[in-house]
């Protein structure tokens, strides 16, 4: 990779990628859509990253693909990020390379191909969608460490032992104990920088009161809980954080999604309001090229659930065929 881009591509980057061949057109198309759905579920349920999704326009499809389905996330700066794609190749590539199979009747038949993948740029999406000035903010579903136990005044009798006990009680989660000699404030800052969703604080006064303090990484809120309910409260809090992080990111996406019904409005939004723009398109490549040349925005996807915003193309004014999400992209 000659041109690197922080968070998205270093000189080497890794892919999760799959290729399949199928006996029928319908099976291959079904697998293409299945993998697209899996990627959508992954971004929503695991990474708490909202998106828009749909088919790519002809010019934006993978070269040689019959259809390309995409997941497009919106970064915090209002730029789109193509986050995962699933391609239906039909029989084009197999025919070009002479790939066939022998069916149950012992006859040679053509096959149909799919390809799909996402790369380590998904880590960049995670950082840019959720991170803040203090470091990472990781959704509990994907955080390597979900809970960190931090003893307060650990030099005092019984504190470190109690913290170790709490760590063992929370073994059903991905949990660590910070028993280093650093001051609590240093430990708090490090846990924040690493994006650990929940911090459990326990000190002499907490032990005396049979309580602990739970601190949320996403909001900074602190909650005092009884030690008798520790496991239950931590579980509830992790689920709440996962949900709240997705809703916060979705609110950001929705607040930065605009509608344009004429070209002047479209250009004004692209120039002054970073985000997605929903607008109608005639399907002509010339309009795509004009929009890209004059605004640097590109068509991101054509959603399956179409909206009728107007009767005419936002660029040329001719009859519209599709509603498209447009935006500037990484």
Beta strands, then each sheet from edge to edge (+ up, - down):
strand 1: 15-22
strand 2: 52-55
strand 3: 67-74
strand 4: 80-90
strand 5: 100-102
strand 6: 108-110
strand 7: 112-119
strand 8: 147-151
strand 9: 175-178
strand 10: 198-202
strand 11: 211-216
strand 12: 222-226
strand 13: 257-259
strand 14: 276-281
strand 15: 298-301
strand 16: 322-327
sheet 1: 1+ 7- 4+ 3- 2+
sheet 2: 5+ 6-
sheet 3: 9+ 8+ 10+ 11- 12+
sheet 4: 13+ 14+ 16- 15+
end
